[in-house]
Amino acid sequence: MQTAGTDPRADKDVEETKADEDNTCGPGDDATNDEEKQVDHREQTALGSANTVSAVGEKNGIRLLDVGSKSVLGCLYLHANEDRYVVESNERFHLFAVIDGHAGSKTADFLVGELFKTLDGVYDNGFDQTKVSKALDELDSRFCALIAPKRNESGACLLAILLYVDPSTNIPQKIVLNVGDCRAIVREAPDKRVEQAPTSSDAKTVALSEDHCVHNAKEKALALRRGAAIWDGRIAGILQPFRAFGNIHLKGPDRKNWVIATPEIHQSELLIGRSIFVIATDGVWGTMNNERAMKIAVEELGANGSAQSSANAIADAASRQTNDDVTVIVVSV
């Protein structure tokens, strides 16, 4: 099952990018960025979103209680929604990812088409973090090579969560892959001896990722060590996130490794039946803190028992306070 949040041009964009693998672009090819069309409505309809509910149930040993998602166009109406999301499962793992595109949606659309199969390709009785990291770096390199002749400067941040049962230990796992300034949080019931609803008052909310931006001292130090120039809180005074896919103009040759797509990876045990995840683009986190986002999710789950109503409520609350695109996935496990 796959649910990919895109705008109506997504399939066309991905097909064009894939076609580039079989065609060498010459000097006469179009060297301008893709035109971004205005849309008449704020909420972007995800292709195949009617099948979201099919992700719920038991697959690969992990039963998802509920999944909901929503993506809303920023209120300036200056371009189409550049955010994307992916919800996809097979018999080995579940993938939930939000993708925050910038300077166009080409990079984000490429990730929608390639992310799941890239991760599936490195699954080998579980996930080796080194192999996952290398695979995503190679995915970025492949995209940059494809897009270079067109001089497309689009980029995208990614926050992905993988849920699976480790075959060697039979212990459920969660892996967080972070590239940029999207964010994931989780609320877990603390007592492993007794199954509790994660909406209980003694459950706690924790961040599963750190934003890769100037406010992250560790990340800033890493960027400076790579030789990046930072001013006005941005790489080259241009890019706010310090990690991203695409953005080829900030990756070489004279700016080699200023911006990287190497994911920051964290892995820990998944508490089955006691976890609520909120995964969102920075359009959400610029308007509310972790506690408020989770409070909205928990209240909606408690009132309606619906992850979809939780995603709707978070996205609607954020979109009233930001001009940015907003995308949210809520998962109850």
Secondary structure by P-SEA (a helix, b strand, c coil): ccccccccaaaaaaaaaaaaaaccccccccccccbbbbbcccccccccccccccccccccccccccccccccccccccccccbbbbbbccccccccbbbbbccccaaaaaaaacaaaaaaaaccccccaaaaaaaaaaaaaaaaaaaccccccccbbbbbbbbbccccccccbbbbbbccccbbbbbbccccccccccccccbbbbbcccccccccaaaaaaaaaacccccccccccccccccccccccccccccccccccccbbbbbbbbcccbbbbbbcccccccccaaaaaaaaaaaaaacccaaaaaaaaaaaaaaccccbbbbbbbcc
